[in-house]
Amino acid sequence: MAQVERLSSSKWTATAASIWIQSAAGSSYAFSIYSSALKSSQGYDQSTLDTVSVFKDIGANAGILSGILYSAVALNRRRIGGPWVVHAAGAIQCFLGYFFLWAAVTGLVERPPVAAVCLFMFLAAHAQTFYNTANVVTGVHNFSEYGGTIVGIMKGFLGLSSAILVQVYDTFCKGKPSTFLLMLALLPASVSILFMPLVRIYEAHRADTDKKYLNAFSAFALLIAAYLMVIIILENIFSFTSWASIATFIALLVVLITSPLGIATKAQKFESNRLTVTLDPLLENPEPRLASSKFSASEEPVEHEPEMLVDRLEDMNLLSAMGSVDFWLLFIAMICGMGSGLATINNMSQIGQSLGYTTVEINSFVSLWSIWNFLGRFGAGYVSDYLLHTRGWARPLLMALTLATMAAGHIVISSGFSGNLYVGSILVGICYGSQWSLMPTITSEIFGIRHMGTIFNTISIASPIGSYIFSVRVIGYIYDKEASAEDSCNGTHCFMLSFLIMASVAFFGFLIALGLFFRTRRFYSSIVLKRLRHSPRQ
């Protein structure tokens, strides 16, 4: 009984619970499944549907309120509430938003005005920011030394959740998008409410085994991604029978539930056994140091550092962060990277059609985007941790390199050569996903962990802003101009100029991120690395 109680109260169980919640939280990525049903049932034209989609994108990225709520309930000294409050707020929004959309599509309520649909679409997508903030920020608090790895795992599973939800649709709701809407109202909210009591912040020493078991979670994430990739490819080539779909989904569900629990159990058991062995020495010296983002008095102080470096030792709130150059460098870099990446996936089907790709190939590009997105989110977090610990490379350097690679991906798509979308979608997808992992981790290191949720969610607004600029003002405008004489546009000229422009923008983002690297390089070497080396161990 005591062992079960210890297991339910550990940072490892909190990580497993966060993975389960993240795996069901990406409902905003499934808009394409039910958008046609929403359009036909409400009598919308394409412009009106696009307006609803814009509110979805804003809701899924404007997470400032979730960050403020997290700081209020999880980080105050009295600890009134906890991360579970943020999860509960997300679950309520998720249920209300999707339930209203389901009621509108099925005719349960009289056809609502467009403004009401936009509001509830915003509410449904906004729930995602609450799940994401609670899981990501809690993970960074519990594993502050490996912030890149834990953010990569959490963001990675959020990216994979779209593919997981598509599997749920194919298995239980195939051809019934209205039923899928009801499922979206119930499933993410239920999973969050079920596991939210386990997601907590644990003020403890860093263990030498943290990296070992985080690597185990990472390997599990790669296994799920590989499994989903194989299933997606097979489904686009062959027609699965109902029993085959059920079998593949059950296998996915079993692995998804048992593996994180197994890793958490092993990690907690190992730490409990070692704690028993070292109990006597601890009793002789009963004043262990708690893990902290600040240096203790016993540590060697940073001497003669510029005022800019000293200021970064203190956790900044949102207003303080917005008054710094670093915040706006990050924000502009994310407009360039996240904005152009999101515009690419939003127009992937139309690009494929104009270049003469088959329907099967286009469906594969769209479906596999979630896998490349995951690899970017997970890989950038893991690799940036490795390079920081072993080479001392500041994370903004990796951000700059991924933006330069994204620029190359846009050029590949614009070229129109045979197979260009295969190569281009992989490059842009991975580099787009990497921004979602690197940006929150850099935010926590430059501005501090305490208000991390509020600050990185504010910077995330760059994604829908950039997407609107590039999707509507660049791609949409140029496409309509090229297709003015016809109903549609075919050939490389339809998108060539658009993607050359976005390549230039991504390269500009590379220069901005490079500027951030040079501004923070000394800070990383003087402060961040020293903080990691002085982090107390169990």
PyMOL commands that set and color helices and strands:
alter all, ss='L'
color gray80, all
select helices_A, chain A and resi 2-8+11-22+27-42+46-61+64-74+83-106+114-142+144-172+177-198+210-237+242-277+279-284+307-311+318-322+325-346+348-354+359-390+395-415+420-447+452-459+462-482+492-494+496-533
alter helices_A, ss='H'
color red, helices_A
deselect
rebuild
show_as cartoon
